[in-house]
Amino acid sequence: MFVTPGSRSGIKTPPRLAHGYVVRSHDNRTVASGTFRPDPRRRTIQHLVANGAFTFAPQTEESVVITEVLNGAGAGAITTSGYTKVDGNYATANGSKFLFISTKSRNFAHLNIIPLQ
């Protein structure tokens, strides 16, 4: 149910998405240390260069964020923290590419790591 200000019944039919939509990827630049947490307010598709060891943690809002991870020459281990479940594996080879699909729901957080080579 959608409530529309000024409507008589207060009920409005939800809008329908008839086509896909375009999203520009947000550049998180190089991440080399600390904790990285995707921010869905910056866009739901993001990218970064991994150039050191760091921790990947779930976003705070209920959302899905896809982060493209490209390993730089100094790529180190990416550990995870705060996820209910993590699927997939990460490797540190220079030039390797991955999609990190981070899903945060009300009670759970899931990370799916997909290698792209």
N, C-alpha and C positions, 0 to 999 in steps of 0.2 A: 504494500500500500504506500503510495506517495501522497503526501499532504501538500497541497498547493495553496499558498496564502490567497485569500479572497475568493476561493471557489465555494460554491454552495454546499457541495457534499464533502469537500475536503479530500476527495479521492480522485486520483488522476491515473490514467494508464501509463505505465512506465515506457520511456522511449526505447525504441528497438534499434540495434546496431545492424544496419543492412549491409555494410561493407566493412572491410578491414580498416585500419587506421595506421598512419605513419608516425613513428616515434624516432626521434634522433637520439643516438646513444650519448649518454653523459660520460665525459672523460674524467676519471678519477686519478689520472696521471700515474706516476710511479709510486708503488707501495713497497717499502723496504723494511719496515719494522712496525711494532705496535699492534693494534687491533683495527681491522677494517670492518666496518658495518655498512652494508649498502643502505642508501637512503632513498626510498621510493618517491619522495617529494622532488628529487632531482631528476627523475625519469625512471621508468621501469626496465629500461635496457641501458646497461652501463658497460664500461670497459676500463681495464687497468693493465699496467705492466708490472709484473712481479719481479722485483730485483733485490730480494733479500727474504729472510724468514719473518713471517708475521702470522697473526691469528685472524681467521675469517669467522665473524659472528653474525647471527641473524639480525635483520632489521627490527626496529622496535614496533612498527605498525603492522597490522594484519594486511599482508600484500604478497605479491610474487615479484621478485626482481631477478632478471637474468644479467649476470656479469660475465663478460668475455675476459678471460685471463690469458695474457701473452707473457711467456717467460722471457725475461731479459738474461743477459750474460751472468748476472749474479743471483739468479733465482735460488731461493732457499726453500726450506720446508714451509708449507702452509698448514698450520694446525687449525682445528675447528673448536669452537667453544659455544655452548648454549643451544646446540641443536638436539632435538629429541632423537633424530636419526640422520645418518649421513650415508649416502650410496655413492659408489664410484671411488676412483683413486686418482691422486695427483702425482705427477712426476716433475722433477726439477730441470730436465734437459732444456738447454737454451733453444729458444724458438718454438717450444711446444705451446699448443693452444688448447684451451678448455672453455667450456661453458659451465658456470656455477649457477644453478637454478635454485634460488633460495625462496622457500615458501614459509610464510609465518601466518599461522591461524590463531584463533583465540587461545588455544591450549597447547599447541605443538609447533615445532619448527623443524623443517626438513630441508636438507641440502642434497642436491643431485649433482655430482661432478661428472661431466661428459668430456672425455678426451676427443679432440678433433683432428687427430692424425692417425 
